[in-house]
């Protein structure tokens, strides 16, 4: 009998979890659709390259999809079972929530394993592959790194502003450049027009400016040199911009072994050190969130049994938003060293796990949660008012 019940609960969790996973993945694809269409139509980037860039970007997004899909799968499964009085029937038969927990944990652990693979293996590989592909695309379409009417910081130590770009002719207008690549010297360039020039060495980004002015400021002796020009050639090495083979890897591009080696050999406790430490803990904290969200979904589904399904979904989204806010706060304070990075990455799991345990015990004992009852009552009144067309 227990095995039969476990298989039944597992089969109830799987469909809504898969639907949530697919819906969230589709949302990510839709947010990228406009940018991808622009690459294909205006910059003539191949469909294969665009699809590969999208695939390489997916691991970062999937880190958050797996915990969310796990929670929604468990929540909707227990919400349906509670509304059909199946959980009440199980309790009447002497089967409490603790005995239904194994299939939830099994599903959560499977999601955790997949999330860990994405975080530890797929994310670094995807980042490195995307960097190599971007370098190849940028060699053929050097105007991709320029956004109209915005300050572009794509290029290391260079800030670029362009008022208008014509993709077909590669003509630029109203160009502003601040160049800090030379230590102790700031170069400011202003030009009314410019154009992107093809270069035999495709790793060099070549911009030819016309009718402008250059200001060179030397910080050491506080001197300024200015000159006007009719033509000025500005070059940037793309391998430095996108990260060549000899450049320092970004934290998300490092494997687990590389992160540990970097932290072990890094003597200076600077932003780079704390960012690497945050990334190391995130590779384990995000997968463990699948277990936390799975356990939390059980009581959330049961306390929502007397409400519409939309209330349960909204309640789950609210708790996931709380998790993300705590995680973001831990990341912001942790990267400066003001807050322990390990605590910043694991605090969301600790907070929501404590909430899950409290709610689970109350649901198992059929004890109401006053705060959730108040929220549910407010939700019901708002829903009734919306159906009746009365804003009050």
Residue, then its C-alpha position, 0 to 999 in steps of 0.5 A: x500500500x505505501x508503495x502504491x501511494x508513493x507511485x500515485x503521488x509521484x505521478x501527480x507531481x510530474x505533469x504540473x512540474x513538466x508544464x511549469x518547466x516548459x512554460x518558464x522556458x517558453x517565457x525565457x525564449x519570448x524575452x529573447x525573441x526580439x533581440x534574436x530577430x534583430x540579429x537575423x534581420x538587421x545584422x544577417x547573423x545565421x539562424x544556426x548561430x542564433x540558436x546556438x547562442x540561445x542554447x548556451x544561455x539556457x543553463x543560467x536560466x535553468x538554475x532558477x527554473x528547476x526549483x520553481x518547477x519543483x515547487x509548483x509541481x508539488x503545490x499543484x499536486x497537493x492542491x488537487x488532492x486536497x480539493x478532492x479530499x484525497x489527503x483527508x481520506x489518507x489521514x482517515x486511513x492513518x496515513x499522515x503527511x510524513x508518510x507521503x513525504x518520500x515521493x516528494x523528496x525523491x522528485x525533489x532530489x531528482x530535480x536537485x541532481x539535474x539542477x546541480x549538473x546544469x550549475x556545475x557542468x553545463x553553465x561553465x561550458x555554455x559560457x565558454x562556448x558562447x564567448x567563442x561563438x560571440x567572438x566569431x560572430x563579432x568578427x563578421x558583424x562588428x556593429x553588434x557591440x553597439x547600441x543606439x542612444x546608449x552608453x556601451x561598456x561592452x569594450x573593456x576600459x572603453x565607453x562608447x556612445x553612438x546616436x544612430x547606426x545604419x546597419x547596411x552601410x555601417x555609418x555612425x553619427x554623434x559619436x562619443x568615446x572615453x578611452x581608459x586603456x592607457x593607465x593614468x591617461x583618459x582619452x575623450x573623443x567626440x565626432x559628428x560622423x564615423x564608420x565601421x571599417x573592414x579589417x583584414x585582421x578580424x580580431x580588431x574592431x576598427x572605427x574611422x571617425x570624421x570631423x571631431x576633437x580629441x581631449x587627452x587628460x594625464x592624471x599624473x601632472x593634471x595636463x590636458x591636450x586637445x586637437x581637432x581632426x578630419x579623420x581619426x582611426x580608433x581600434x579595439x582588440x576583440x579578443x580583449x573585449x570578449x575574453x581571449x584564451x589568455x584572459x582571466x576567466x569569469x566566475x561563471x566560466x570556471x569549473x568547480x576545480x578552477x574555482x577552488x584553485x582560484x580561491x586557494x591561490x588568491x591572497x588578496x580579498x578583493x571583489x574578484x575573490x568574493x565573486x568567486x566565493x559567491x559563485x562556488x556556494x551558488x553552485x550548491x545552494x541553487x540545487x538544494x533549493x529544489x528540496x526546500x521548494x519541494x517540501x514547502x509545496x506540500x503545506x502550501x497546496x494543503x492550506x489552499x484547498x478551500x480557495x481557487x487554484x489561482x490563489x495557490x499559484x500566487x502563493x507559490x510565486x510569492x514565496x519564490x519571489x521572497x527566495x529570490x529577493x533574499x538571494x539577491x540581497x545576499x549577492x549584493x552584500x556578499x560581493x563587497x565582503x560586507x556580508x559572508x558570501x556563504x551566508x548570503x547564498x544559503x540564507x534563502x534556503x535556511x529561511x524557507x526551510x524553516x517556514x516549510x517545516x513550520x507550515x508542514x507541521x501545522x498542516x499535518x496537525x490540521x492547525x490553521x496558519x492565521x497569516x495565510x488564512x487572512x491572505x486567502x480571505x482577502x484574495x477571495x474577496x478581491x476575486x468576488x469583487x472582480x467577478x461582480x465588477x465591483x472595485x470595492 
